[in-house]
Amino acid sequence: METDKIPAATRLNEDAAVCTASVKGLKENWQKWSNERQEYQKHNPFSHDSRPSVVVPQWRQDDYGRPIYGSLTEQRGKDAQTHISREVQELCDVIKDIGVPRYTHDNSGKVITVKFGKLFEHYVTISNKLVGILLRARKQRLIDFDGEMLWQGQDDHVVISLLQ
């Protein structure tokens, strides 16, 4: 009812001003986003920008293939490394618990051994990544077993030795 008392020409001018202001705001927001995106792409080594503002490490440098120091990617990598280390330690503890102590073939000491089938049946309730964790533990020289990969059913007889 109040708008009926305002002349039509005045209302039209106010509506045009609001429309112009909102379009101007949209344009400014878009330009701000565009500028931020261009700046971000300058730091992206996979961008098609031919003039990166950061120095990209070359193949034989120490930091080649590593995330930028202090980045979220670096933090996620550290968190993943911590998680995997805990899983490897848990695997070694399970082998100690269910394994059988045996003397080595040269009688130099005892090692704890367990067959893959028994370990698989026990460990499947803990994690579904047993083979990957076994490969990681072998790479760290915490365990040893014959073969490159272990398959459920086929390799149930393979003996896994805890080296520590």
C-alpha positions, -999 to 999 in steps of 0.1 A, spaced: 0 0 0 29 23 7 43 18 -28 10 32 -42 18 66 -27 53 68 -43 52 80 -79 59 53 -106 89 72 -120 106 72 -86 99 35 -80 113 27 -115 145 46 -107 149 28 -73 144 -6 -89 170 2 -116 195 13 -90 190 -19 -70 194 -40 -101 225 -21 -112 240 -24 -77 233 -62 -76 248 -67 -111 278 -46 -101 282 -67 -70 280 -99 -90 306 -86 -115 329 -76 -87 326 -110 -70 332 -128 -103 363 -107 -110 376 -114 -75 371 -151 -79 388 -150 -113 418 -132 -100 422 -156 -71 419 -186 -95 445 -171 -118 469 -167 -89 462 -202 -77 469 -216 -112 503 -199 -113 513 -222 -84 499 -253 -100 526 -272 -119 500 -289 -141 485 -257 -153 489 -246 -189 502 -213 -177 537 -211 -194 550 -187 -167 547 -204 -133 556 -180 -105 571 -209 -84 602 -228 -91 592 -264 -100 618 -289 -87 636 -308 -114 641 -345 -116 673 -351 -96 666 -325 -69 659 -336 -34 624 -321 -32 613 -335 -66 580 -354 -63 574 -341 -28 546 -318 -18 552 -282 -9 565 -278 26 537 -269 50 509 -277 25 478 -297 33 491 -324 10 523 -327 30 502 -330 62 479 -357 47 511 -376 37 525 -375 72 491 -386 86 490 -415 62 526 -425 71 517 -425 108 486 -446 102 505 -472 81 533 -474 107 507 -482 133 492 -509 111 526 -525 105 533 -525 142 499 -540 149 506 -567 123 539 -575 140 521 -577 174 496 -602 159 523 -623 145 540 -624 180 507 -634 196 497 -662 172 531 -673 159 553 -701 169 589 -695 181 614 -716 160 651 -718 157 667 -705 125 682 -731 101 717 -720 112 708 -721 150 717 -684 154 685 -676 173 648 -678 175 623 -663 151 585 -663 153 568 -678 124 532 -682 113 516 -696 82 498 -671 59 465 -690 61 464 -688 99 474 -651 98 448 -643 72 420 -660 92 430 -641 123 438 -608 108 408 -605 85 388 -593 115 413 -565 122 419 -552 86 411 -560 50 446 -548 39 467 -577 51 487 -583 20 495 -546 15 507 -543 51 527 -575 48 545 -561 17 552 -528 36 565 -547 66 588 -568 44 601 -536 27 609 -523 62 627 -557 69 604 -565 98 592 -598 83 602 -622 55 583 -647 33 589 -664 0 574 -651 -31 564 -617 -44 527 -617 -35 505 -639 -13 471 -651 -23 444 -664 -1 439 -702 -5 468 -706 -29 495 -695 -5 480 -705 29 511 -728 35 537 -700 31 556 -693 63 559 -657 74 589 -650 97 591 -621 121 626 -608 119 627 -588 152 
